[in-house]
Amino acid sequence: MAIEIKMEKQVLAIDKWEVAMSEAVGGVVLILYPAEGDVVPIILKPGQATRLGHDLQSPRFIPKPSIQ
């Protein structure tokens, strides 16, 4: 039995975040505390957490749009 979850893309303003390894969950738990709304827990596999860590340390360059 497959579970289908439809999610809309959202932009959140994050006030604070925490990350911890959880043996009970079997992965890394990222907890986001948005400026408005409820706490958002995200469960990541160790590989996903590693990739996220690398992306946060060296973010991709996004050029500013030029106004002519």
Backbone as ProteinMPNN parsed JSONL, in Angstrom:
{"seq_chain_A": "MAIEIKMEKQVLAIDKWEVAMSEAVGGVVLILYPAEGDVVPIILKPGQATRLGHDLQSPRFIPKPSIQ", "coords_chain_A": {"N_chain_A": [[0.837, -1.175, 0.0], [0.695, 2.095, -0.99], [1.493, 5.376, 0.083], [0.381, 8.513, -0.657], [1.488, 11.757, -0.687], [0.658, 15.002, -1.106], [2.228, 18.01, -1.53], [2.485, 21.512, -1.249], [4.671, 23.966, -2.597], [6.435, 26.02, -0.411], [7.558, 29.008, 1.155], [9.457, 29.574, 3.945], [10.112, 31.651, 6.704], [12.695, 31.256, 8.786], [13.291, 31.249, 12.188], [14.899, 29.853, 13.981], [16.84, 26.816, 14.109], [17.358, 23.305, 14.705], [19.396, 20.38, 14.873], [19.701, 16.878, 15.162], [20.932, 13.58, 15.87], [19.0, 10.684, 15.816], [18.501, 7.689, 17.336], [16.188, 6.293, 17.792], [14.524, 7.022, 15.688], [16.154, 6.408, 13.619], [17.696, 8.027, 12.014], [18.614, 11.359, 10.993], [17.31, 14.164, 12.595], [15.92, 17.106, 11.665], [14.872, 20.095, 12.907], [12.779, 22.723, 12.347], [12.09, 26.015, 13.268], [9.783, 28.084, 12.446], [9.114, 31.611, 11.743], [6.439, 32.16, 11.804], [3.715, 30.068, 12.602], [3.585, 26.431, 13.043], [6.044, 24.179, 14.516], [8.376, 22.493, 12.411], [9.24, 19.307, 11.883], [11.765, 17.382, 10.291], [12.748, 14.373, 8.935], [15.761, 12.955, 8.093], [17.809, 10.826, 6.078], [21.11, 9.569, 6.835], [22.841, 10.092, 4.609], [21.452, 12.077, 3.2], [21.513, 14.107, 5.095], [24.249, 14.624, 5.193], [24.701, 15.601, 2.599], [23.098, 17.897, 2.727], [24.487, 19.316, 4.698], [26.916, 19.823, 3.327], [25.925, 21.446, 1.268], [25.048, 23.649, 2.767], [27.458, 24.604, 3.731], [28.823, 25.367, 1.446], [27.205, 27.214, -0.389], [25.385, 27.415, -3.491], [26.155, 29.685, -6.102], [24.055, 32.319, -6.78], [23.212, 34.401, -9.23], [22.583, 37.949, -9.18], [19.742, 39.514, -10.562], [20.135, 41.565, -13.423], [19.385, 44.949, -13.944], [18.364, 46.759, -16.645]], "CA_chain_A": [[0.0, 0.0, 0.0], [1.49, 3.311, -1.112], [0.92, 6.593, 0.66], [0.677, 9.663, -1.5], [1.408, 13.029, 0.033], [0.791, 16.149, -1.999], [2.669, 19.184, -0.78], [2.695, 22.735, -2.003], [5.932, 24.635, -2.302], [6.253, 27.143, 0.491], [8.745, 29.705, 1.631], [9.342, 29.794, 5.383], [11.119, 32.462, 7.383], [13.117, 30.427, 9.913], [13.918, 31.965, 13.3], [15.882, 28.997, 14.645], [16.765, 25.423, 13.7], [18.167, 22.355, 15.473], [19.594, 19.098, 14.201], [20.172, 15.863, 16.106], [20.862, 12.187, 15.43], [18.032, 9.959, 16.628], [18.54, 6.24, 17.158], [14.799, 5.82, 17.778], [14.006, 7.247, 14.339], [17.095, 5.802, 12.679], [18.167, 9.044, 11.09], [18.884, 12.695, 11.492], [16.085, 14.953, 12.712], [16.094, 18.539, 11.5], [13.679, 20.758, 13.43], [12.729, 24.117, 11.94], [11.191, 26.875, 14.035], [9.47, 29.227, 11.587], [8.681, 32.854, 12.383], [4.995, 32.022, 12.001], [3.221, 28.712, 12.407], [4.029, 25.336, 13.895], [7.376, 23.598, 14.352], [8.42, 21.567, 11.285], [10.292, 18.295, 11.999], [12.108, 16.712, 9.038], [13.61, 13.216, 9.176], [16.686, 12.759, 6.984], [18.754, 9.71, 6.136], [22.453, 10.142, 7.029], [23.365, 10.614, 3.343], [20.764, 13.337, 2.922], [22.02, 15.092, 6.054], [25.603, 14.963, 4.752], [24.549, 16.446, 1.422], [22.573, 19.181, 3.199], [25.6, 19.99, 5.369], [27.831, 20.335, 2.301], [25.26, 22.563, 0.588], [25.022, 24.803, 3.658], [28.814, 25.129, 3.873], [29.224, 25.992, 0.187], [25.983, 27.438, -1.167], [25.548, 27.711, -4.914], [26.107, 31.107, -6.436], [22.855, 32.729, -7.503], [23.483, 35.77, -9.676], [21.52, 38.945, -9.03], [19.254, 39.948, -11.881], [20.616, 42.896, -13.8], [18.342, 45.861, -14.416], [18.932, 47.55, -17.742]], "C_chain_A": [[0.886, 1.244, 0.0], [0.742, 4.486, -0.503], [1.345, 7.759, -0.216], [0.463, 10.936, -0.699], [1.629, 14.149, -0.969], [1.141, 17.369, -1.155], [2.816, 20.361, -1.729], [4.06, 23.308, -1.638], [5.643, 25.855, -1.45], [7.599, 27.772, 0.801], [8.511, 30.01, 3.101], [10.451, 30.724, 5.851], [11.456, 31.719, 8.672], [13.81, 31.294, 10.96], [15.081, 31.17, 13.876], [15.742, 27.591, 14.072], [17.685, 24.593, 14.565], [18.313, 21.088, 14.649], [20.168, 18.122, 15.221], [20.052, 14.485, 15.475], [19.922, 11.455, 16.371], [18.119, 8.47, 16.331], [17.131, 5.668, 17.094], [14.195, 5.937, 16.379], [14.893, 6.568, 13.302], [17.589, 6.786, 11.64], [18.428, 10.351, 11.795], [17.565, 13.464, 11.51], [16.458, 16.431, 12.651], [14.792, 19.188, 11.954], [13.773, 22.241, 13.089], [11.7, 24.857, 12.78], [10.892, 28.111, 13.185], [9.019, 30.449, 12.382], [7.187, 32.811, 12.678], [4.62, 30.562, 11.806], [3.854, 27.705, 13.348], [5.452, 24.897, 13.576], [7.316, 22.554, 13.235], [9.552, 20.568, 11.509], [10.502, 17.607, 10.65], [13.072, 15.583, 9.371], [14.441, 12.977, 7.921], [17.481, 11.48, 7.181], [20.145, 10.323, 6.299], [23.056, 10.725, 5.752], [22.743, 11.944, 2.964], [21.281, 14.444, 3.835], [23.425, 15.551, 5.663], [25.55, 15.913, 3.567], [24.054, 17.843, 1.813], [23.672, 19.988, 3.886], [26.588, 20.579, 4.389], [27.22, 21.531, 1.576], [25.239, 23.811, 1.46], [26.402, 25.428, 3.824], [29.276, 25.84, 2.608], [27.994, 26.19, -0.695], [26.295, 27.775, -2.62], [25.422, 29.221, -5.13], [24.841, 31.382, -7.234], [23.067, 34.174, -7.925], [22.286, 36.689, -9.466], [21.025, 39.324, -10.425], [19.746, 41.362, -12.185], [19.454, 43.709, -14.36], [18.967, 46.767, -15.461], [18.07, 48.721, -18.08]], "O_chain_A": [[1.724, 1.42, 0.885], [-0.485, 4.568, -0.57], [2.531, 7.957, -0.477], [-0.597, 11.158, -0.115], [2.681, 14.224, -1.605], [0.444, 17.708, -0.199], [3.226, 20.201, -2.878], [4.536, 23.15, -0.514], [4.724, 26.625, -1.73], [8.642, 27.124, 0.712], [7.506, 30.62, 3.468], [11.601, 30.589, 5.432], [10.604, 31.569, 9.547], [14.786, 31.983, 10.665], [16.12, 31.734, 14.219], [14.668, 27.209, 13.606], [18.672, 25.097, 15.099], [17.455, 20.766, 13.827], [21.012, 18.488, 16.039], [19.175, 14.25, 14.645], [20.033, 11.588, 17.59], [17.844, 8.036, 15.212], [16.9, 4.667, 16.416], [13.448, 5.061, 15.941], [14.424, 6.197, 12.226], [17.87, 6.405, 10.503], [18.457, 10.432, 13.023], [16.797, 13.416, 10.549], [17.214, 16.931, 13.483], [13.724, 18.861, 11.436], [14.715, 22.926, 13.487], [10.581, 24.383, 12.976], [11.657, 29.075, 13.2], [8.601, 30.34, 13.535], [6.727, 33.36, 13.679], [5.163, 29.896, 10.924], [4.551, 28.054, 14.301], [5.992, 25.201, 12.512], [6.336, 21.819, 13.119], [10.718, 20.928, 11.346], [9.54, 17.288, 9.951], [14.097, 15.808, 10.015], [13.901, 12.817, 6.827], [17.788, 11.095, 8.309], [20.346, 11.483, 5.938], [23.721, 11.76, 5.811], [23.427, 12.837, 2.464], [21.463, 15.582, 3.401], [23.753, 16.731, 5.788], [26.269, 16.911, 3.532], [24.536, 18.847, 1.289], [23.779, 21.198, 3.684], [27.057, 21.702, 4.577], [27.908, 22.514, 1.302], [25.394, 24.921, 0.949], [26.517, 26.636, 4.033], [30.036, 26.806, 2.681], [27.766, 25.426, -1.633], [27.34, 28.347, -2.929], [24.684, 29.915, -4.431], [24.593, 30.738, -8.253], [23.099, 35.073, -7.084], [21.133, 36.267, -9.562], [21.82, 39.439, -11.359], [19.766, 42.232, -11.315], [18.649, 43.212, -15.147], [19.959, 47.449, -15.206], [18.401, 49.492, -18.981]]}, "name": "protein", "num_of_chains": 1, "seq": "MAIEIKMEKQVLAIDKWEVAMSEAVGGVVLILYPAEGDVVPIILKPGQATRLGHDLQSPRFIPKPSIQ"}
